[in-house]
Amino acid sequence: MDRDAAHAHESALLHHATAVLSKIPGLRIIGTAADKASLVSFAVAGVHPHDLGTILDEDGIAVRTGHHCAMPVMDFFKLPATARASFAFYNRFDEIDRLGAGIERARKLFV
């Protein structure tokens, strides 16, 4: 896969992730720049990001949780932490769908 194809695939993954996550009640995407890297930081109302990370890990879904070396951003958005999913050329759309389903499962457990 060449760089242009990898970039196009990552952009498509980001678009799909934004669409999937935007449908989840109580989920807030943090960082909505028009031309951003292929990752999504988010918070889910009623679910601490560390708890969310644990639930997703049980489903075999890897996300990062925490401050991400961006404490001023956390303070600005009044968040204790966020969850972050990153996408690369080797990811698939069905993995994003599984992420959405895992977040929904966590919501049912905590909210």
Backbone as a printed PyTorch tensor [residue, N CA C, xyz], in Angstrom:
tensor([[[  0.8510,  -1.1720,   0.0000],
         [  0.0000,   0.0000,   0.0000],
         [  0.8990,   1.2370,   0.0000]],

        [[  0.6490,   2.1390,  -0.9100],
         [  1.4600,   3.3610,  -0.9380],
         [  0.9370,   4.3760,   0.0690]],

        [[  1.7010,   5.4230,   0.2780],
         [  1.3320,   6.4250,   1.2880],
         [ -0.0130,   7.0830,   1.0150]],

        [[ -0.2800,   7.4140,  -0.2330],
         [ -1.5550,   8.0630,  -0.5610],
         [ -2.7280,   7.1250,  -0.2660]],

        [[ -2.5680,   5.8540,  -0.5930],
         [ -3.6290,   4.8880,  -0.3200],
         [ -3.8040,   4.6930,   1.1870]],

        [[ -2.6970,   4.6410,   1.9220],
         [ -2.7740,   4.4980,   3.3830],
         [ -3.4810,   5.7030,   3.9930]],

        [[ -3.1210,   6.8880,   3.5360],
         [ -3.7610,   8.1080,   4.0570],
         [ -5.2530,   8.1170,   3.7350]],

        [[ -5.6120,   7.7280,   2.5410],
         [ -7.0240,   7.6910,   2.1500],
         [ -7.7920,   6.6890,   3.0110]],

        [[ -7.1890,   5.5370,   3.2690],
         [ -7.8450,   4.5250,   4.0990],
         [ -8.0100,   5.0330,   5.5330]],

        [[ -6.9750,   5.6470,   6.0810],
         [ -7.0500,   6.1830,   7.4360],
         [ -8.0960,   7.2890,   7.5400]],

        [[ -8.1970,   8.1170,   6.5150],
         [ -9.2220,   9.1660,   6.5050],
         [-10.6210,   8.5610,   6.4670]],

        [[-10.7900,   7.5060,   5.6900],
         [-12.0860,   6.8260,   5.6240],
         [-12.4210,   6.1800,   6.9710]],

        [[-11.4170,   5.5950,   7.6250],
         [-11.6360,   5.0210,   8.9500],
         [-12.0660,   6.0950,   9.9430]],

        [[-11.3910,   7.2390,   9.9170],
         [-11.7400,   8.3350,  10.8180],
         [-13.1670,   8.8060,  10.5650]],

        [[-13.5420,   8.9400,   9.3100],
         [-14.9030,   9.3550,   8.9660],
         [-15.9170,   8.3400,   9.4980]],

        [[-15.6330,   7.0680,   9.3090],
         [-16.5410,   6.0170,   9.7820],
         [-16.6200,   6.0310,  11.3120]],

        [[-15.4910,   6.1680,  11.9750],
         [-15.4820,   6.2020,  13.4420],
         [-16.2850,   7.3850,  13.9620]],

        [[-16.1240,   8.5310,  13.3380],
         [-16.8700,   9.7150,  13.7580],
         [-18.3640,   9.4810,  13.5950]],

        [[-18.7560,   8.8670,  12.4950],
         [-20.1760,   8.5860,  12.2620],
         [-20.7110,   7.5820,  13.2860]],

        [[-19.9750,   6.5170,  13.5390],
         [-20.4220,   5.4820,  14.4760],
         [-20.5120,   6.0490,  15.8920]],

        [[-19.4590,   6.7320,  16.3270],
         [-19.4180,   7.2320,  17.7020],
         [-20.4160,   8.3650,  17.9230]],

        [[-20.6710,   9.1540,  16.9060],
         [-21.6100,  10.2700,  17.0380],
         [-23.0330,   9.8030,  17.3060]],

        [[-23.3360,   8.5630,  17.0020],
         [-24.6850,   8.0130,  17.2210],
         [-24.8820,   7.4930,  18.6450]],

        [[-23.8230,   7.4220,  19.4230],
         [-23.9200,   6.8520,  20.7670],
         [-24.3630,   7.9370,  21.7430]],

        [[-25.5050,   7.7460,  22.3970],
         [-25.9920,   8.7530,  23.3520],
         [-24.9740,   8.9910,  24.4680]],

        [[-24.7510,  10.2510,  24.7950],
         [-23.8580,  10.6030,  25.8840],
         [-22.3870,  10.5990,  25.5220]],

        [[-22.0430,  10.2000,  24.3080],
         [-20.6430,  10.2060,  23.8920],
         [-20.2970,  11.5670,  23.3040]],

        [[-19.2130,  12.1250,  23.7790],
         [-18.7410,  13.4340,  23.3110],
         [-17.3510,  13.2670,  22.7110]],

        [[-17.2180,  13.6020,  21.4460],
         [-15.9110,  13.5590,  20.7870],
         [-15.1560,  14.8210,  21.1710]],

        [[-13.9130,  14.6460,  21.6020],
         [-13.0550,  15.7620,  21.9940],
         [-12.0470,  15.9830,  20.8770]],

        [[-12.1160,  17.1420,  20.2550],
         [-11.2070,  17.4490,  19.1470],
         [-11.8740,  17.1540,  17.8230]],

        [[-12.3200,  18.2050,  17.1720],
         [-13.0620,  18.0300,  15.9280],
         [-12.4580,  18.8490,  14.7850]],

        [[-11.1390,  18.9900,  14.7970],
         [-10.4760,  19.7400,  13.7210],
         [-10.7760,  19.0970,  12.3750]],

        [[-10.8970,  19.9110,  11.3670],
         [-11.2490,  19.4100,  10.0370],
         [-10.1700,  18.4900,   9.4670]],

        [[ -8.9150,  18.8060,   9.6950],
         [ -7.8160,  18.0390,   9.1080],
         [ -6.9680,  17.4610,  10.2400]],

        [[ -7.4950,  16.4200,  10.8930],
         [ -6.7870,  15.8580,  12.0340],
         [ -6.2930,  14.4470,  11.7260]],

        [[ -5.4400,  13.9620,  12.5980],
         [ -4.9170,  12.6110,  12.4490],
         [ -6.0360,  11.6000,  12.6410]],

        [[ -5.7700,  10.3720,  12.2780],
         [ -6.8000,   9.3290,  12.3320],
         [ -6.9080,   8.7450,  13.7390]],

        [[ -7.4200,   9.5670,  14.6350],
         [ -7.7020,   9.1290,  15.9950],
         [ -8.8850,   9.9120,  16.5200]],

        [[ -9.5670,   9.3230,  17.4910],
         [-10.7220,   9.9640,  18.1020],
         [-10.5820,   9.8690,  19.6140]],

        [[-10.5750,  11.0290,  20.2680],
         [-10.6250,  11.0840,  21.7190],
         [-12.0740,  11.3470,  22.1000]],

        [[-12.5210,  10.7010,  23.1670],
         [-13.9290,  10.8440,  23.5280],
         [-14.1450,  10.5720,  25.0030]],

        [[-15.3020,  11.0270,  25.4740],
         [-15.7630,  10.7690,  26.8340],
         [-17.2100,  10.3220,  26.7350]],

        [[-17.5920,   9.4370,  27.6350],
         [-18.9580,   8.9260,  27.6680],
         [-19.5640,   9.3100,  29.0170]],

        [[-20.6450,  10.0530,  28.9870],
         [-21.3020,  10.5010,  30.2180],
         [-21.6500,   9.3000,  31.0900]],

        [[-21.2570,   9.3810,  32.3670],
         [-21.5750,   8.3310,  33.3190],
         [-20.6090,   7.1670,  33.3480]],

        [[-19.5990,   7.1840,  32.4710],
         [-18.6210,   6.0990,  32.4170],
         [-17.2220,   6.7130,  32.4890]],

        [[-16.4890,   6.4090,  33.5580],
         [-15.1240,   6.9290,  33.6550],
         [-14.2880,   6.2920,  32.5480]],

        [[-13.4260,   7.0740,  31.8970],
         [-12.6130,   6.5220,  30.8020],
         [-11.8060,   5.2790,  31.1890]],

        [[-11.3160,   5.2140,  32.4220],
         [-10.5530,   4.0270,  32.8220],
         [-11.4580,   2.7960,  32.9040]],

        [[-12.6800,   2.9720,  33.3800],
         [-13.6470,   1.8700,  33.3900],
         [-13.9830,   1.4560,  31.9590]],

        [[-14.1780,   2.4360,  31.1060],
         [-14.4800,   2.1600,  29.7000],
         [-13.3490,   1.3550,  29.0700]],

        [[-12.1170,   1.7610,  29.3330],
         [-10.9710,   1.0320,  28.7990],
         [-10.9430,  -0.4190,  29.2560]],

        [[-11.3130,  -0.6610,  30.5060],
         [-11.3410,  -2.0220,  31.0410],
         [-12.4090,  -2.8550,  30.3440]],

        [[-13.5900,  -2.2850,  30.1690],
         [-14.6840,  -2.9990,  29.4900],
         [-14.2990,  -3.3120,  28.0500]],

        [[-13.7370,  -2.3320,  27.3510],
         [-13.3400,  -2.5560,  25.9580],
         [-12.2390,  -3.6060,  25.8730]],

        [[-11.3150,  -3.5940,  26.8290],
         [-10.2460,  -4.5910,  26.8500],
         [-10.8280,  -5.9980,  26.9720]],

        [[-11.8800,  -6.1470,  27.7710],
         [-12.5410,  -7.4540,  27.8980],
         [-13.0760,  -7.9420,  26.5560]],

        [[-13.4170,  -6.9910,  25.6820],
         [-13.9320,  -7.3270,  24.3480],
         [-12.8160,  -7.4170,  23.3020]],

        [[-11.5600,  -7.2990,  23.7460],
         [-10.4320,  -7.3720,  22.8170],
         [-10.2360,  -6.1060,  22.0080]],

        [[-10.7180,  -4.9840,  22.5300],
         [-10.6200,  -3.7000,  21.8270],
         [ -9.6190,  -2.8260,  22.5790]],

        [[ -8.5930,  -2.3930,  21.8850],
         [ -7.5410,  -1.5970,  22.5100],
         [ -7.7920,  -0.1100,  22.3130]],

        [[ -7.8620,   0.6130,  23.4270],
         [ -7.9020,   2.0690,  23.4220],
         [ -6.9280,   2.5450,  24.4860]],

        [[ -6.5510,   3.7780,  24.3980],
         [ -5.7560,   4.4000,  25.4570],
         [ -6.7120,   5.2310,  26.2960]],

        [[ -6.4250,   5.3240,  27.5970],
         [ -7.2140,   6.1900,  28.4610],
         [ -6.2690,   7.0140,  29.3120]],

        [[ -6.7330,   8.1880,  29.7090],
         [ -5.9230,   9.0330,  30.5720],
         [ -5.9010,  10.4630,  30.0910]],

        [[ -4.8240,  11.1620,  30.4760],
         [ -4.6720,  12.5780,  30.1280],
         [ -3.9870,  12.7780,  28.7830]],

        [[ -3.2880,  11.7820,  28.3060],
         [ -2.6000,  11.8190,  27.0090],
         [ -1.6290,  12.9980,  26.9190]],

        [[ -0.9950,  13.3120,  28.0300],
         [ -0.0360,  14.4360,  28.0900],
         [ -0.6920,  15.7490,  27.6730]],

        [[ -1.9620,  15.8950,  27.9840],
         [ -2.7110,  17.0860,  27.5720],
         [ -3.5770,  17.5900,  28.7250]],

        [[ -2.9770,  17.7430,  29.8850],
         [ -3.7350,  18.1680,  31.0610],
         [ -4.4570,  19.5000,  30.8510]],

        [[ -3.8620,  20.4860,  30.1640],
         [ -4.6180,  21.7270,  29.9250],
         [ -5.9130,  21.4920,  29.1350]],

        [[ -5.8900,  20.5410,  28.2170],
         [ -7.1010,  20.2210,  27.4530],
         [ -8.1450,  19.5990,  28.3810]],

        [[ -7.7050,  18.6990,  29.2460],
         [ -8.6410,  18.0750,  30.1990],
         [ -9.2610,  19.1370,  31.1010]],

        [[ -8.4340,  20.0720,  31.5700],
         [ -8.9500,  21.1630,  32.4050],
         [ -9.9460,  22.0170,  31.6220]],

        [[ -9.6160,  22.3340,  30.3780],
         [-10.4830,  23.1700,  29.5440],
         [-11.8560,  22.5220,  29.3590]],

        [[-11.8590,  21.2140,  29.0790],
         [-13.1200,  20.5070,  28.8570],
         [-13.7330,  19.9590,  30.1440]],

        [[-13.0540,  20.2170,  31.2840],
         [-13.5270,  19.7600,  32.5920],
         [-13.7530,  18.2430,  32.6090]],

        [[-12.7210,  17.5220,  32.1750],
         [-12.7680,  16.0650,  32.1100],
         [-11.6650,  15.4710,  32.9770]],

        [[-11.9420,  14.3420,  33.6290],
         [-10.8800,  13.6920,  34.3950],
         [ -9.8750,  12.9840,  33.4860]],

        [[-10.3340,  12.5740,  32.3080],
         [ -9.5260,  11.8460,  31.3340],
         [-10.3980,  11.6140,  30.1010]],

        [[ -9.8060,  11.0580,  29.0660],
         [-10.5830,  10.6510,  27.8980],
         [-10.1330,   9.2550,  27.4780]],

        [[-10.9080,   8.6530,  26.6110],
         [-10.5050,   7.4290,  25.9200],
         [-10.0970,   7.8560,  24.5160]],

        [[ -9.1420,   7.1320,  23.9410],
         [ -8.6740,   7.4990,  22.5980],
         [ -8.4790,   6.2350,  21.7740]],

        [[ -9.1190,   6.2180,  20.6250],
         [ -8.9480,   5.1330,  19.6580],
         [ -8.1580,   5.6840,  18.4780]],

        [[ -7.1150,   4.9770,  18.1000],
         [ -6.2680,   5.3910,  16.9840],
         [ -6.4250,   4.3910,  15.8460]],

        [[ -6.3740,   4.8860,  14.6260],
         [ -6.5740,   4.0380,  13.4540],
         [ -5.3920,   4.1810,  12.5010]],

        [[ -5.0340,   3.0740,  11.8780],
         [ -3.9280,   3.0690,  10.9240],
         [ -4.3200,   2.2290,   9.7120]],

        [[ -3.4130,   2.1610,   8.7570],
         [ -3.7050,   1.4950,   7.4850],
         [ -4.0980,   0.0270,   7.6580]],

        [[ -3.7200,  -0.5880,   8.7630],
         [ -4.0140,  -2.0090,   8.9690],
         [ -5.3700,  -2.2460,   9.6470]],

        [[ -6.0630,  -1.1880,  10.0680],
         [ -7.3670,  -1.3610,  10.7080],
         [ -8.4670,  -1.5470,   9.6750]],

        [[ -9.5820,  -2.1350,  10.1660],
         [-10.7360,  -2.4080,   9.3060],
         [-11.9700,  -1.7040,   9.8630]],

        [[-12.9560,  -1.5070,   9.0140],
         [-14.1880,  -0.8290,   9.4060],
         [-14.9620,  -1.6330,  10.4510]],

        [[-14.9390,  -2.9520,  10.3530],
         [-15.6660,  -3.7660,  11.3270],
         [-15.0690,  -3.6230,  12.7220]],

        [[-13.7960,  -3.2850,  12.8340],
         [-13.1960,  -3.0540,  14.1440],
         [-13.7930,  -1.8050,  14.7920]],

        [[-14.0920,  -0.8200,  13.9900],
         [-14.7350,   0.3930,  14.4990],
         [-16.1610,   0.0820,  14.9360]],

        [[-16.8380,  -0.7580,  14.1860],
         [-18.1850,  -1.1750,  14.5770],
         [-18.1510,  -1.9240,  15.9140]],

        [[-17.1310,  -2.7450,  16.1200],
         [-16.9650,  -3.4540,  17.4000],
         [-16.6840,  -2.4640,  18.5240]],

        [[-15.9060,  -1.4090,  18.2350],
         [-15.6550,  -0.3570,  19.2240],
         [-16.9750,   0.2690,  19.6520]],

        [[-17.8110,   0.6170,  18.6940],
         [-19.1110,   1.2050,  19.0070],
         [-19.9590,   0.2750,  19.8510]],

        [[-19.9780,  -1.0020,  19.5150],
         [-20.7590,  -1.9820,  20.2830],
         [-20.1990,  -2.1260,  21.6970]],

        [[-18.8860,  -2.0860,  21.8440],
         [-18.2680,  -2.1820,  23.1600],
         [-18.5980,  -0.9880,  24.0360]],

        [[-18.6220,   0.1920,  23.4320],
         [-18.9930,   1.3990,  24.1800],
         [-20.4490,   1.3070,  24.6240]],

        [[-21.2990,   0.8270,  23.7510],
         [-22.7170,   0.6450,  24.1100],
         [-22.8480,  -0.3420,  25.2700]],

        [[-22.0610,  -1.4050,  25.2650],
         [-22.0920,  -2.3810,  26.3550],
         [-21.6790,  -1.7090,  27.6740]],

        [[-20.6310,  -0.8900,  27.6220],
         [-20.1710,  -0.1910,  28.8270],
         [-21.2440,   0.7700,  29.3410]],

        [[-21.9170,   1.4540,  28.4300],
         [-23.0030,   2.3610,  28.8290],
         [-24.0840,   1.6070,  29.5780]],

        [[-24.4360,   0.4210,  29.0980],
         [-25.4870,  -0.3670,  29.7460],
         [-25.0720,  -0.8130,  31.1470]],

        [[-23.7810,  -1.0300,  31.3380],
         [-23.2840,  -1.4500,  32.6500],
         [-23.2340,  -0.3090,  33.6550]],

        [[-22.9240,   0.8980,  33.1830],
         [-22.6660,   2.0200,  34.0950],
         [-23.7540,   3.0810,  34.1420]],

        [[-24.5110,   3.2290,  33.0920],
         [-25.4800,   4.3340,  33.0400],
         [-26.8670,   3.8360,  33.3570]]])
